[in-house]
């Protein structure tokens, strides 16, 4: 019974939410991505000198 009550409460919350057309949501998402493109390290990589996660190159010499 408690599981059914939780489901009903969840459905009530979802019924009150405003709906947005997919085309409008996609346009908003695209605009957001284009506006924040310069801050995204996956699009514009961080310079190697500033990257704390860069691979350190160690050379091993066997004598």
C-alpha positions as CSV (number, residue, x, y, z in Angstrom):
1,X,0.0,0.0,0.0
2,X,2.8,2.4,0.8
3,X,4.4,1.8,-2.6
4,X,1.0,2.7,-4.3
5,X,0.8,5.9,-2.2
6,X,4.3,6.9,-3.3
7,X,3.4,6.2,-6.9
8,X,0.2,8.3,-6.6
9,X,2.2,11.2,-5.0
10,X,4.7,11.0,-7.7
11,X,2.0,11.1,-10.4
12,X,0.3,14.1,-8.7
13,X,3.7,16.0,-8.7
14,X,4.3,15.2,-12.4
15,X,0.7,16.2,-13.3
16,X,1.3,19.7,-11.9
17,X,4.5,20.3,-13.9
18,X,4.4,22.6,-16.9
19,X,5.0,20.8,-20.2
20,X,7.4,22.1,-22.8
21,X,7.4,21.0,-26.5
22,X,10.4,18.9,-27.5
23,X,11.3,21.4,-30.3
24,X,11.4,24.2,-27.8
25,X,13.4,22.2,-25.2
26,X,15.9,21.2,-27.9
27,X,16.3,24.8,-29.1
28,X,16.9,26.0,-25.5
29,X,19.4,23.2,-24.9
30,X,21.3,24.1,-28.1
31,X,21.3,27.8,-27.2
32,X,22.7,27.0,-23.7
33,X,25.4,24.7,-25.2
34,X,26.5,27.4,-27.7
35,X,26.5,30.1,-25.0
36,X,28.7,28.0,-22.7
37,X,30.9,26.4,-25.3
38,X,34.0,28.3,-24.4
39,X,33.9,27.1,-20.8
40,X,33.6,23.4,-21.7
41,X,36.9,21.6,-21.4
42,X,35.6,18.7,-23.6
43,X,35.2,21.1,-26.6
44,X,38.2,23.4,-25.9
45,X,40.8,21.3,-24.2
46,X,42.7,22.5,-21.1
47,X,46.3,23.4,-22.0
48,X,48.7,20.6,-21.0
49,X,50.6,23.0,-18.7
50,X,47.5,23.7,-16.7
51,X,46.1,20.1,-16.7
52,X,46.6,18.4,-13.3
53,X,45.5,15.1,-14.7
54,X,48.0,14.9,-17.6
55,X,50.0,11.8,-17.9
56,X,53.5,12.1,-16.5
57,X,56.2,10.7,-18.8
58,X,58.8,8.7,-16.9
59,X,61.6,7.0,-18.7
60,X,63.1,3.9,-17.3
61,X,66.7,3.1,-18.0
62,X,68.1,-0.3,-17.3
63,X,71.9,-0.4,-16.7
